[in-house]
Amino acid sequence: MDITAFSAYSYFFLTLFMTVILYAYIYHLYKHKKSADGVDYEEYAKLALDDEIDDKPIYENPKRKKVGEKDE
């Protein structure tokens, strides 16, 4: 077996291995999204699009006062 055949086999198996890893990672993300304690990564992905100062936040902060509210 010469070096070209070895590099061709290496490239094929490395590509196959990386594809399996990618699909396993995608499955892992969607499996944890369905569970109650999973993180919804799509909400965080919206941060890249909704990054203006007046956009609605992902999560409301209960400790933060609204503009015009008074202390009690």
C-alpha positions as CSV (number, residue, x, y, z in Angstrom):
1,M,0.0,0.0,0.0
2,D,1.5,3.3,-1.1
3,I,1.1,6.7,0.5
4,T,-1.8,7.8,-1.9
5,A,-3.9,4.8,-1.0
6,F,-3.2,5.3,2.7
7,S,-4.2,9.0,2.5
8,A,-7.4,8.1,0.6
9,Y,-8.4,5.6,3.2
10,S,-7.5,8.0,6.0
11,Y,-9.5,10.8,4.4
12,F,-12.6,8.5,4.0
13,F,-12.5,7.1,7.5
14,L,-11.9,10.5,9.0
15,T,-14.8,12.0,7.1
16,L,-17.0,9.1,8.2
17,F,-16.0,9.5,11.8
18,M,-16.6,13.2,11.8
19,T,-20.0,12.7,10.2
20,V,-21.0,10.3,13.0
21,I,-19.8,12.7,15.6
22,L,-21.8,15.6,14.1
23,Y,-25.0,13.6,14.0
24,A,-24.5,12.4,17.5
25,Y,-24.0,16.0,18.7
26,I,-27.2,17.1,16.9
27,Y,-29.1,14.2,18.4
28,H,-27.7,15.2,21.8
29,L,-28.9,18.8,21.4
30,Y,-32.4,17.9,20.4
31,K,-32.7,15.2,23.1
32,H,-31.8,17.6,25.8
33,K,-34.1,20.3,24.4
34,K,-37.1,18.1,24.9
35,S,-36.3,17.5,28.6
36,A,-37.5,20.0,31.1
37,D,-34.0,21.1,32.2
38,G,-32.6,21.3,28.7
39,V,-31.4,24.6,27.2
40,D,-33.2,26.0,24.2
41,Y,-30.3,27.0,22.0
42,E,-32.6,28.5,19.4
43,E,-33.5,31.3,21.9
44,Y,-29.9,32.1,22.3
45,A,-29.3,32.0,18.6
46,K,-31.8,34.9,18.2
47,L,-29.4,37.1,20.1
48,A,-27.3,37.5,17.0
49,L,-30.3,38.8,15.1
50,D,-32.1,40.8,17.9
51,D,-29.2,42.8,19.3
52,E,-30.6,46.3,19.2
53,I,-31.0,48.3,22.4
54,D,-34.8,48.3,22.3
55,D,-35.3,44.6,21.4
56,K,-37.1,42.4,23.9
57,P,-34.8,40.3,26.2
58,I,-34.8,36.6,26.2
59,Y,-35.6,36.3,29.9
60,E,-37.2,39.1,31.9
61,N,-35.2,40.0,35.1
62,P,-37.7,40.1,38.0
63,K,-35.4,42.3,40.0
64,R,-35.1,45.0,37.4
65,K,-37.5,47.9,37.7
66,K,-39.3,49.3,34.7
67,V,-38.8,52.9,33.6
68,G,-41.0,55.1,35.8
69,E,-41.6,52.6,38.6
70,K,-41.1,53.8,42.1
71,D,-39.5,52.0,45.0
72,E,-41.9,50.6,47.6
